[in-house]
Amino acid sequence: MRRAALPPLAAAVASLVLLSGWTAFGGAGRDRPVRAEPGWILVPTGGGPTAAFFTVRNPGDVPDELTGVGWDRPGRPALKEHRMAGATGSWAYSPAVTVPARGELAMSPEGADILISDPPALRPGQWVEFTLHFRRSPELPVRARAVTPAELAGLLDRSTG
């Protein structure tokens, strides 16, 4: 073997060893538990359904899925997604919502949210506890502050602007 070939060969072997070690010890393709910020729940108007919104961040290299939501109040929460077909929109219950790898799921009235069909009475400013369930990550307790529709619009404008 020529001496000129030794440095590139040594560099290739060293790179392979380092990358193998990095992968073996969880540096590549690693699941990391998702995180969520406190969110908002709309104060129901007229006794109808309402919705809750959270931003869920996934710092890992593997996508996760939000598969359900729980709370200790009346009115079972369910995952819902809005869909656009041309100029019209509709919504449907969703069995799961993706939280992309190294990304976030930012719930909103135009995207995914948590529908509460028969909510209890809520007061603006009141905090409500939820538990988010994921396919890969452990259960995640989160809080939502009750807000009016006008307050939510302002909060969403600030978070996207």
PyMOL commands that set and color helices and strands:
alter all, ss='L'
color gray80, all
select helices_A, chain A and resi 3-24+149-160
alter helices_A, ss='H'
color red, helices_A
select strands_A, chain A and resi 35-36+39-42+50-53+55-58+64-70+77-85+88-93+97-99+103-106+112-116+127-134+140-147
alter strands_A, ss='S'
color yellow, strands_A
deselect
rebuild
show_as cartoon
